[in-house]
Amino acid sequence: MSDDQGRNPFGGSQMQGIRYERADMSGAHFDGVNLADARFYAVLTKAQFTDTNLREAVFDDVSLANARFNNVNLSGVSITNANLSGLTISGVTLAGSDIQNADLTGMKINGVLVTDLFMAYEKIKV
């Protein structure tokens, strides 16, 4: 195994459809990985996903606290029962996303607090 592979065993791999159950993957780096249809039931605190395909992946009962998603395909992804505190999402498409039953305290979209966006929406809706 080269030094690069030893530091980042998930770089450039084809791992679509894999199940990660009861795994502690804290701090893992997924760079250029195809994880389409993967299933995560794991701790992914401080994990980094860069240039990664997560199309139709499932994250259930996971911790993604302080994780980072950069230039990632999240189309069709399902995230349930998750800790997303401190999550950073950049360069992703969230078209057609549906967020329900979420604590959005402190969450920002393009630098604007989501709670402020909701308040503004309520004012113009009346």
VENTATA-V168178 format. One record per residue. N is the residue number from 0. RES is the residue in one small letter. BURIAL is I if it has 16 or more other C-alpha atoms within 10 Angstrom, else O. D_LAST is the distance of its C-alpha to the last C-alpha in Angstrom with 2 decimals. Layout:
# VENTATA-V168178
n:N res:RES burial:BURIAL d_last:D_LAST
n:N res:RES burial:BURIAL d_last:D_LAST
This chain:
# VENTATA-V168178
n:0 res:m burial:O d_last:62.61
n:1 res:s burial:O d_last:61.93
n:2 res:d burial:O d_last:60.46
n:3 res:d burial:O d_last:57.18
n:4 res:q burial:O d_last:56.93
n:5 res:g burial:O d_last:57.76
n:6 res:r burial:O d_last:54.88
n:7 res:n burial:O d_last:52.34
n:8 res:p burial:I d_last:53.43
n:9 res:f burial:I d_last:50.18
n:10 res:g burial:I d_last:50.52
n:11 res:g burial:O d_last:50.61
n:12 res:s burial:O d_last:51.23
n:13 res:q burial:O d_last:50.35
n:14 res:m burial:O d_last:48.99
n:15 res:q burial:I d_last:46.67
n:16 res:g burial:I d_last:46.31
n:17 res:i burial:O d_last:47.77
n:18 res:r burial:I d_last:46.72
n:19 res:y burial:O d_last:46.56
n:20 res:e burial:O d_last:46.79
n:21 res:r burial:O d_last:47.27
n:22 res:a burial:O d_last:47.92
n:23 res:d burial:O d_last:47.46
n:24 res:m burial:O d_last:46.58
n:25 res:s burial:I d_last:45.32
n:26 res:g burial:O d_last:45.63
n:27 res:a burial:I d_last:46.53
n:28 res:h burial:I d_last:46.17
n:29 res:f burial:I d_last:45.37
n:30 res:d burial:I d_last:46.13
n:31 res:g burial:I d_last:46.29
n:32 res:v burial:I d_last:46.40
n:33 res:n burial:I d_last:45.57
n:34 res:l burial:I d_last:43.87
n:35 res:a burial:I d_last:42.25
n:36 res:d burial:I d_last:41.83
n:37 res:a burial:I d_last:43.08
n:38 res:r burial:I d_last:42.23
n:39 res:f burial:I d_last:41.68
n:40 res:y burial:I d_last:42.11
n:41 res:a burial:I d_last:43.16
n:42 res:v burial:I d_last:42.67
n:43 res:l burial:I d_last:41.62
n:44 res:t burial:I d_last:40.87
n:45 res:k burial:I d_last:41.22
n:46 res:a burial:I d_last:42.01
n:47 res:q burial:I d_last:41.61
n:48 res:f burial:I d_last:40.83
n:49 res:t burial:I d_last:41.66
n:50 res:d burial:I d_last:42.05
n:51 res:t burial:I d_last:41.85
n:52 res:n burial:I d_last:40.98
n:53 res:l burial:I d_last:39.03
n:54 res:r burial:I d_last:37.90
n:55 res:e burial:I d_last:37.15
n:56 res:a burial:I d_last:38.42
n:57 res:v burial:I d_last:37.50
n:58 res:f burial:I d_last:36.95
n:59 res:d burial:I d_last:37.03
n:60 res:d burial:I d_last:37.74
n:61 res:v burial:I d_last:38.21
n:62 res:s burial:I d_last:37.92
n:63 res:l burial:I d_last:36.71
n:64 res:a burial:I d_last:36.27
n:65 res:n burial:I d_last:36.87
n:66 res:a burial:I d_last:37.61
n:67 res:r burial:I d_last:37.15
n:68 res:f burial:I d_last:36.27
n:69 res:n burial:I d_last:37.23
n:70 res:n burial:I d_last:37.47
n:71 res:v burial:I d_last:37.15
n:72 res:n burial:I d_last:36.39
n:73 res:l burial:I d_last:33.88
n:74 res:s burial:I d_last:33.16
n:75 res:g burial:I d_last:33.09
n:76 res:v burial:I d_last:33.57
n:77 res:s burial:O d_last:32.71
n:78 res:i burial:I d_last:32.28
n:79 res:t burial:O d_last:32.19
n:80 res:n burial:O d_last:33.19
n:81 res:a burial:I d_last:33.48
n:82 res:n burial:I d_last:33.59
n:83 res:l burial:I d_last:31.94
n:84 res:s burial:I d_last:31.92
n:85 res:g burial:O d_last:32.97
n:86 res:l burial:I d_last:32.80
n:87 res:t burial:I d_last:32.92
n:88 res:i burial:I d_last:31.92
n:89 res:s burial:O d_last:32.89
n:90 res:g burial:O d_last:33.63
n:91 res:v burial:O d_last:32.32
n:92 res:t burial:O d_last:30.26
n:93 res:l burial:O d_last:27.42
n:94 res:a burial:O d_last:26.30
n:95 res:g burial:O d_last:25.18
n:96 res:s burial:O d_last:25.14
n:97 res:d burial:O d_last:23.40
n:98 res:i burial:O d_last:22.98
n:99 res:q burial:O d_last:22.59
n:100 res:n burial:O d_last:23.39
n:101 res:a burial:O d_last:23.98
n:102 res:d burial:O d_last:24.21
n:103 res:l burial:O d_last:22.67
n:104 res:t burial:O d_last:23.70
n:105 res:g burial:O d_last:24.99
n:106 res:m burial:I d_last:24.41
n:107 res:k burial:O d_last:24.06
n:108 res:i burial:O d_last:23.52
n:109 res:n burial:O d_last:25.30
n:110 res:g burial:O d_last:25.47
n:111 res:v burial:O d_last:21.78
n:112 res:l burial:O d_last:20.92
n:113 res:v burial:I d_last:18.88
n:114 res:t burial:O d_last:17.21
n:115 res:d burial:O d_last:16.08
n:116 res:l burial:O d_last:14.79
n:117 res:f burial:O d_last:12.71
n:118 res:m burial:O d_last:11.36
n:119 res:a burial:O d_last:10.58
n:120 res:y burial:O d_last:8.93
n:121 res:e burial:O d_last:6.64
n:122 res:k burial:O d_last:5.90
n:123 res:i burial:O d_last:5.52
n:124 res:k burial:O d_last:3.81
n:125 res:v burial:O d_last:0.00
